[in-house]
Amino acid sequence: MKLAIAQSNLTLKGGAERIVLKIAQRYKAPIYVAEYDQKNTFEEFGDLDIRLIPKKGLLSSLPYGRASQGLTYGLGFYNLDLQDEFDVVNAHMAPSHWVRNRNERTMWYCHTPLRDIYDLYHYRMSMRSAYTRPIYIAGAAAVRSIDQRIVKQIPVILANSANIKSRISKYYGRSDARVLGGGVEFRKYSDKGDDRYFFYPSRISPNKRQDYAIEAFKIFSRNVKGYRLIICGPVSKDKFYYDYYKKILHTASETSKIEIMTDVSEDKLKDLYSRCTAVLYPPINEDYGLVPLEAMASGKPIIAVNEGGPRETVKDNKTGILVNSAEEMANAMVRVAMDDRLAARLGKAGKTAAKREYSWEAFFTEFNKYLKMTRNS
């Protein structure tokens, strides 16, 4: 099987990047990418065949930003022709699936449809100034038109969760996507005790809602003393995300009990998991989310919002706790902090689930079937 991977960018350490890494390692596949920042993504990518799609014409002179990223990524993949070199092209984060324009045997592993033009469209609109909204409306409509035409032509689509399968059905009218969630290397995670802090690892972004975790911790701290909150995640240089980072830094500075880390090694990340009291996870309608799996693999309670991907991986009051507000998250934090038996029970059940249900071996057994299906399409 000669496989090529198309991925919009490799600039951060996240769940999608982790899955791309595992697939590339498994199949010794080259990764075609529109943007690559080796220092800020997983260091193992440095040992792989990364092929940067060159910017052509005016695209090479555009200033860095969300609009220029969208144009560069979209047009780069739209014009990329790999059909004669590979059996299958496996696309990942949107708009890398636009590679289907010139490559018939494309399998899209959909982490999510483009959120800015679909499920987060109105949320993003509310954050824009009045004079930029008409431009955003026109641009989103144009991208949506191309996107929907291409998706109709993709022979095999995998969704990383039932949540994403429902988005694919809603926005593209395709009900044939297969669900295949990512795995976790549970042998690399451990429980080293409780150093009395709550932990939220995720890239810094408004839709990851670090502010929600901060609010919950402040409510928790009114009732229970002696705990900290550690937020950990990379920050994009894009102004949209960096402005949010500055905002949460300001909010966190109101107490000495909140620490925000942005440059953490894999070993340090696993150590932070291993010593926390519990892991918090409050993103908006998360696509899938590997954080709950990593928390469970570490034998730690996961306290997650009752929406999106966590509803599929977290069994409420069995492997973790699902909540509907910052107040409920704070109450759940009180429960696990004050009840050692509850924390131990949730952690043990979570670890068992991580081993049984989310191994990479099971993932690749299914993934390979769909690759063969795509090759023969």
C-alpha positions in Angstrom: 0.0 0.0 0.0 1.6 3.2 -1.2 0.0 5.9 1.0 0.4 9.6 1.0 -1.0 11.9 3.8 -2.4 15.3 3.2 -2.5 17.5 6.3 -3.3 21.2 6.4 -0.5 22.1 8.9 1.9 20.7 11.4 2.4 23.7 13.7 1.1 22.5 17.1 0.9 19.4 19.3 -2.8 18.3 19.2 -5.0 15.3 18.8 -5.2 15.5 15.0 -1.4 15.9 14.7 -1.0 12.8 17.0 -3.2 10.7 14.7 -1.4 11.9 11.6 1.9 11.0 13.2 0.8 7.5 14.1 -0.5 6.8 10.6 2.6 8.2 8.9 4.9 6.1 11.1 2.8 3.0 10.5 2.8 3.2 6.7 6.0 5.1 6.2 3.9 7.6 4.4 5.1 11.1 3.2 3.1 14.0 4.6 2.1 16.8 2.2 1.6 19.9 4.3 0.9 23.6 3.6 2.7 24.8 6.8 5.3 23.1 9.0 6.8 24.4 12.2 9.1 21.6 13.4 9.9 23.3 16.7 6.3 23.5 17.9 4.8 20.2 16.8 5.8 16.7 17.8 9.5 16.2 17.4 9.0 12.7 15.9 7.8 14.5 12.7 11.5 15.4 12.2 12.2 11.7 11.4 9.5 11.5 8.7 9.2 12.6 5.1 7.5 16.0 5.3 6.8 17.6 1.9 5.9 21.3 2.0 3.5 22.5 -0.7 5.1 25.6 -2.2 3.2 28.9 -2.2 2.8 30.2 -5.7 2.3 33.6 -7.2 0.6 36.2 -5.1 0.1 33.7 -2.3 3.8 33.8 -1.4 3.6 37.6 -0.6 0.4 37.6 1.5 0.8 38.6 5.2 0.4 35.8 7.7 -3.2 35.5 9.0 -6.3 33.4 9.0 -7.5 34.6 5.5 -4.1 34.0 3.9 -3.8 30.6 5.6 -7.2 29.6 4.2 -6.2 30.7 0.6 -2.8 29.0 0.8 -4.0 25.8 2.3 -7.1 25.5 0.1 -5.5 26.3 -3.3 -2.4 24.3 -2.4 -4.3 21.0 -1.9 -6.9 21.8 -4.6 -4.1 21.8 -7.2 -1.9 19.0 -5.8 -1.8 15.9 -8.1 -0.5 12.7 -6.5 -2.6 10.1 -8.3 0.1 8.4 -10.3 2.5 8.1 -7.3 0.3 6.6 -4.6 -2.4 4.0 -4.2 -4.4 6.2 -1.7 -4.2 9.8 -0.5 -5.3 10.1 3.1 -6.5 13.6 3.9 -6.9 14.9 7.4 -7.6 18.4 8.8 -9.7 20.6 6.5 -9.1 21.9 3.8 -6.5 19.1 3.1 -9.4 17.0 1.7 -9.5 19.4 -1.2 -6.8 17.2 -2.6 -9.6 15.1 -3.9 -10.0 17.6 -6.7 -7.1 15.9 -8.6 -6.9 12.6 -6.8 -9.7 10.1 -7.1 -8.6 7.6 -4.6 -8.8 10.0 -1.6 -9.9 8.8 1.9 -10.8 11.7 4.2 -10.2 11.1 7.9 -12.4 14.0 9.0 -11.5 15.6 12.3 -14.2 18.1 11.6 -15.7 20.0 8.7 -14.4 23.6 8.5 -15.8 25.0 11.8 -15.5 28.6 10.8 -18.0 28.2 8.0 -20.3 25.5 9.6 -21.0 24.9 13.2 -19.0 27.8 14.6 -20.0 30.2 11.8 -22.3 32.4 13.9 -20.0 32.3 16.9 -17.1 33.5 14.8 -19.4 36.1 13.2 -20.2 37.5 16.7 -16.5 38.1 17.3 -16.0 40.2 14.2 -16.4 44.0 13.8 -19.4 45.3 11.8 -17.3 46.4 8.8 -15.6 43.0 8.4 -18.8 40.9 8.6 -19.8 41.4 4.9 -16.4 40.2 3.8 -16.6 37.2 6.1 -20.1 36.3 4.8 -19.0 36.4 1.1 -15.8 34.5 1.8 -17.5 31.8 3.8 -20.1 31.3 1.1 -17.5 30.9 -1.6 -15.5 28.4 0.5 -18.6 26.5 1.4 -19.6 26.1 -2.3 -16.2 24.6 -3.2 -16.0 22.5 -0.1 -19.4 20.8 -0.6 -18.7 20.1 -4.2 -15.5 18.3 -3.4 -16.9 16.3 -0.5 -19.5 14.8 -2.7 -16.7 13.2 -4.8 -14.7 11.6 -1.9 -15.2 7.9 -2.0 -14.5 7.0 1.6 -15.0 9.3 4.6 -14.0 8.4 8.2 -15.2 10.5 11.1 -13.2 10.6 14.3 -16.4 10.4 16.4 -20.2 10.0 16.1 -20.3 13.8 16.8 -18.3 14.5 13.6 -20.4 11.9 11.7 -23.5 13.9 12.5 -21.8 17.1 11.3 -20.9 15.4 8.0 -24.4 14.4 7.6 -25.8 17.8 8.5 -23.5 20.0 6.4 -22.8 17.6 3.4 -25.8 15.4 3.3 -23.7 12.3 3.5 -24.7 9.6 5.9 -22.1 7.0 4.9 -19.2 8.2 7.0 -17.7 5.5 9.2 -16.7 6.3 12.8 -13.2 5.5 13.8 -11.8 7.3 16.9 -8.1 7.7 17.6 -6.3 5.6 20.1 -4.0 6.2 23.1 -0.6 4.7 24.0 -1.8 3.7 27.5 1.5 2.0 28.4 3.2 5.4 28.3 0.9 6.9 30.9 1.0 6.4 34.7 -0.4 7.6 38.0 2.3 9.0 40.3 -0.1 10.3 43.0 -1.9 13.5 43.7 0.0 16.8 43.9 -3.2 18.8 44.5 -3.7 20.5 41.2 -6.2 20.3 38.4 -4.9 20.0 34.9 -6.2 21.2 31.5 -4.0 20.4 28.5 -5.1 21.8 25.1 -4.0 24.3 22.5 -4.9 27.9 23.5 -8.0 28.8 21.6 -11.4 30.4 22.3 -13.3 27.2 21.4 -11.1 25.2 23.8 -12.5 27.6 26.5 -9.6 27.9 28.9 -11.6 30.7 30.4 -14.3 28.2 31.4 -11.7 26.1 33.3 -10.4 29.3 35.0 -14.0 30.3 36.1 -14.7 26.8 37.4 -11.4 26.8 39.4 -12.2 30.2 41.0 -15.6 28.9 42.1 -14.0 25.7 43.5 -11.4 27.8 45.3 -14.1 29.6 47.3 -14.9 26.3 49.0 -11.6 24.3 48.9 -8.2 25.7 49.6 -4.7 24.4 48.8 -5.2 23.5 45.1 -3.8 24.9 41.9 -4.9 24.9 38.3 -2.3 24.2 35.5 -3.3 25.1 32.0 -1.0 23.7 29.3 -1.0 24.2 25.6 0.6 25.7 22.5 -0.3 29.2 21.2 -0.6 30.0 17.5 1.2 33.1 16.3 -2.1 34.0 14.6 -3.4 37.2 16.2 -6.9 35.7 16.7 -5.5 33.1 19.0 -2.7 35.2 20.5 -5.2 37.8 21.6 -7.2 35.1 23.4 -4.0 33.9 25.1 -3.3 37.4 26.4 -6.9 37.6 27.7 -6.7 34.4 29.7 -3.3 35.4 31.0 -4.8 38.6 32.4 -7.7 36.6 34.0 -5.3 34.0 35.5 -3.1 36.7 36.9 -5.8 37.6 39.4 -4.7 34.7 41.5 -1.4 33.1 42.2 -2.9 29.6 42.0 -3.2 29.4 38.2 -0.3 28.7 36.0 -0.3 28.7 32.2 2.4 26.8 30.3 2.8 27.0 26.5 6.0 25.1 25.8 6.0 21.6 27.3 7.8 18.5 26.2 6.0 15.2 25.8 7.7 13.8 28.9 6.7 16.8 31.0 3.1 16.6 29.7 2.8 12.9 30.8 4.3 13.9 34.1 1.7 16.6 34.6 -1.0 14.1 33.9 0.5 11.6 36.3 0.5 13.9 39.3 -2.7 15.9 39.0 -5.9 15.5 41.1 -8.1 15.4 38.0 -8.2 16.6 34.4 -10.6 19.3 33.2 -11.9 19.4 29.6 -14.4 22.2 28.7 -14.1 22.8 24.9 -17.1 23.9 22.8 -18.7 20.8 21.2 -15.3 19.1 20.8 -14.8 17.1 17.6 -13.5 14.0 19.5 -10.7 14.9 21.9 -7.8 12.7 23.0 -7.4 14.5 26.3 -10.1 12.4 28.0 -8.3 9.2 26.8 -4.9 10.4 28.0 -6.5 11.3 31.4 -8.0 7.8 31.7 -4.8 6.2 30.6 -3.1 8.1 33.4 -5.6 6.7 35.9 -7.0 10.2 36.6 -10.7 11.3 36.8 -11.7 13.3 33.8 -14.3 16.2 34.4 -15.6 17.2 30.9 -18.4 19.2 29.5 -21.5 17.2 28.5 -21.2 17.9 24.8 -19.4 16.8 21.7 -16.8 14.1 21.7 -16.5 13.6 25.5 -20.1 12.3 25.6 -18.8 9.3 23.6 -15.6 8.6 25.5 -16.5 9.6 29.1 -19.1 7.4 30.9 -20.7 9.7 33.5 -19.9 8.8 37.1 -18.1 5.7 35.9 -14.9 6.7 34.1 -15.4 10.5 34.7 -17.9 13.2 35.3 -19.9 15.1 32.7 -21.0 18.7 33.5 -23.2 21.4 32.0 -21.8 24.6 33.4 -18.7 26.0 35.1 -20.6 25.8 38.4 -21.2 22.0 37.9 -17.5 21.6 37.0 -16.5 23.3 40.2 -18.9 21.0 42.2 -17.3 18.0 40.5 -13.9 19.3 41.4 -15.0 19.5 45.0 -16.2 15.9 44.9 -13.0 14.4 43.6 -10.8 16.6 45.8 -12.7 15.7 49.0 -13.5 12.0 48.2 -10.4 9.9 47.6 -12.5 6.8 47.0 -14.4 8.4 44.3 -11.3 9.7 42.6 -9.7 6.3 42.8 -12.8 4.5 41.4 -13.1 6.9 38.5 -9.4 6.6 37.7 -9.3 2.9 37.8 -12.3 2.4 35.6 -11.0 5.0 33.2 -7.6 3.2 32.9 -9.4 -0.1 32.2 -11.5 1.5 29.5 -8.4 3.1 27.9 -6.7 -0.3 27.6 -9.8 -2.2 26.4 -11.5 0.2 24.0 -8.9 2.7 22.7 -5.7 0.8 21.6 -3.9 1.8 18.4 -3.8 -1.9 17.4 -7.6 -1.9 17.1 -7.5 1.5 15.3 -5.2 0.2 12.5 -7.2 -3.0 12.0 -10.1 -0.9 11.0 -8.1 1.8 9.2 -6.5 -0.7 6.9 -9.8 -2.0 5.8 -10.9 1.4 4.7 -7.7 2.1 2.9 -8.2 -1.1 0.8 -11.8 0.0 0.2 -10.5 3.4 -1.1 -7.8 1.8 -3.3 -10.4 -0.4 -5.0 -13.0 2.4 -5.4 
